[in-house]
Amino acid sequence: MAGELVFDDVTVRYGRPGRPTVTAVDRVSFTVRPGEVVGLVGESGCGKSTLAKLACGLVPAAGGRVSFDGTPVTPHGLRRRAPRLLRLQMVFQNPYASLNPRRRVAAQLEDARAIHPGTAAPVAELLAGVGLDPALGTRYPHQFSGGQRQRIAIARAMATGPDLLIGDEPIASLDASLQAQVATLMRDVALASDTSLLFISHDLSVVRLIADRVVVMQAGRVVEEGPTEQVWTAPQATYTQRLLAAIPHADGLGVIPDVAPA
Amino acid sequence: MSALDGIRISGLTLDLRGQRILDGVDLVAPAGQVTGLAGESGSGKTVTGMTVLGLPPAGSVVTGSIEYGGTDLLTLSARQHNALRGDQLAMVFQDPTASLHPMISVGGQLTDHIRHHLHLNRAQARARALEVLEQVRVPEPAQALRKYPHEFSGGQLQRIAIGIAIACRPSVLVADEPTTALDVTVQAGVMRLLRDLCDDLGLAVLLITHDLAVMSAMADTIVVMRHGRVVEHGPRYDVIRSPQHPYTRDLVEALPEHRPGPTRTGGQS
């Protein structure tokens, strides 16, 4: 089984003209093992999306190494990517921006299937796998609701027969009643085809629902890492404790979490 | 003053292009209380809020009544409604980066409607703006007035947006998903702020959110909507702990935390 993503002591800096550089990711090391669902959580600006971009070669590392199944991940250039790296696929936050508005859904899935012919199920099966009627494949993205579009984006990522799926806030733009549903779907779809999943979200309660392991980031560093239930029930880092304490509970008691400013 | 009674919505219906969006909504949002409006997207909760503000979708037909301060808001002319909106009826939206103008300074956005509604001069409006920024706990209010929205974090921007909403001392505040775009720790602060403003100023807060946990933390009573109808309406504890309607039960059971809750550990600052 393939799909191992290794971050080894990576650092990413963003240079801004006229202003000091920002270290978005600061010597981070962790591994997504084959067939594993890892949740990456943290607040905005902690560097979690930068890590996702790094894994896809969308930003260069200032230090350290990223490798996918042993192949070093290098920044995108003008040349074709190493075929190995195409087995790592991304699902973005806004499906309406990531789907082609002028192509029918089935055609977009066929495009994705052409990347690795023969590895993924037929389009009809892919659509059924994400809970959509295969007959809807003749429609365009704008004819779907937000939740359906994200399902299509997931199906498209799966159509390449990936070994690793990365979701960068894939549920943040969805309705709350759909968030847990789509997240669970993503886990199920990934596990059904032996694909590992790196699920990035600021929503801790959803991550808890689907992840085997959780990595908590704060200000570019990993502050805690461990099995989901362990992190949840016995958080070690003060930051994780603060994060968990800030989550309101639907217990009907009217308690607003008391969080001291950072 | 009857404005202190908050708002009472009775038999509110709204039709848009032959489709019934609201189908007889009845609810009361009393002063000094947070009334939560829950439901999935498309249930009509946002449309209800916007109709209270006199901003129903273009081309819609509205019937029923929205009583506020002894008058039915639905009978007001656009001009009369304009006078109330921003003054006595205020609104906070989900995304402050979208609801604030990127190219007008915070001071400009905060004083514009103050001067219009309260007929104050520049200096008086500025003084009121400073007062408001202190009230919503924005650090260094005097400097903040000169800054632009992009210079603030999401949480600070939402505080500023709340400040703009309460600047004219409204009696009704419609807050549509005010904490949804925020991180959890920031969300906790904004929830606390809204709750305090409600208690201190005697605001009737209509809190629209799909997040039952946020609802449970802030609301006094919860109204659950579905397909443009109110399916359940009651005190917070009853609605969440012993939901009567099957739909509410589904919503509560769909919560990720509808399992043994996380243990509260010590060491929280």
Contacts between the chains, C-beta under 8 A, distances in Angstrom:
chain1	res1	chain2	res2	distance
A	43	B	183	4.0
A	43	B	184	7.5
A	43	B	185	6.7
A	43	B	186	7.7
A	44	B	154	6.8
A	44	B	183	5.6
A	175	B	40	6.0
A	175	B	41	4.4
A	175	B	210	6.4
A	176	B	40	7.8
A	176	B	180	8.0
A	176	B	210	4.0
A	176	B	211	5.6
A	177	B	40	4.5
A	177	B	41	7.8
A	177	B	210	6.3
A	177	B	251	7.2
A	177	B	254	6.4
A	180	B	254	6.6
A	180	B	256	5.3
A	202	B	183	5.7
A	202	B	184	7.4
A	204	B	184	6.8
A	205	B	213	7.9
A	205	B	255	7.9
A	205	B	256	4.1
A	205	B	257	5.7
A	206	B	256	5.8
A	208	B	256	6.4
A	209	B	256	4.7
A	232	B	262	5.4
A	233	B	262	6.4
A	233	B	263	5.1
A	234	B	263	7.5
A	234	B	265	6.6
A	235	B	265	6.5
A	238	B	267	6.5
A	238	B	269	7.1
A	241	B	265	6.0
A	241	B	267	5.6
A	241	B	268	5.5
A	242	B	185	6.4
A	242	B	268	6.4
A	242	B	269	6.4
A	243	B	184	6.1
A	243	B	185	6.6
A	244	B	262	6.0
A	245	B	264	7.4
A	245	B	268	4.4
A	246	B	184	4.2
A	246	B	185	4.4
A	246	B	187	7.0
A	246	B	188	4.5
A	247	B	184	5.5
A	247	B	213	7.0
A	247	B	262	7.8
A	248	B	187	7.7
A	248	B	188	7.3
A	248	B	191	7.1
A	248	B	211	8.0
A	248	B	213	4.2
A	248	B	214	5.6
A	248	B	216	6.5
A	248	B	217	3.9
A	249	B	213	5.8
A	249	B	216	6.6
A	249	B	217	7.5
A	249	B	257	6.5
A	249	B	261	6.4
A	250	B	212	4.3
A	250	B	213	4.4
A	250	B	215	7.3
A	250	B	216	4.5
A	250	B	240	5.7
A	250	B	252	6.9
A	250	B	255	5.4
A	250	B	257	6.7
A	250	B	258	7.9
A	251	B	216	6.0
A	251	B	240	7.0
A	251	B	241	7.8
A	251	B	261	7.5
A	252	B	216	5.4
A	252	B	236	5.4
A	252	B	237	4.0
A	252	B	238	7.6
A	252	B	239	7.3
A	252	B	240	3.6
A	252	B	241	4.6
A	253	B	216	7.0
A	253	B	237	7.0
A	254	B	216	6.9
A	254	B	217	6.5
A	254	B	218	7.4
A	254	B	219	7.7
A	254	B	220	7.6
A	254	B	236	5.8
A	254	B	237	7.7
A	255	B	217	6.1
A	256	B	188	6.6
A	256	B	191	4.9
A	256	B	192	5.1
A	256	B	195	5.9
A	256	B	217	4.8
A	256	B	218	6.5
A	257	B	188	4.4
A	257	B	191	7.8
A	257	B	217	7.1
A	258	B	188	7.3
A	258	B	192	7.8
A	259	B	185	5.0
A	259	B	188	4.4
A	259	B	189	6.8
A	260	B	269	4.7
A	261	B	189	7.1
A	262	B	185	6.9
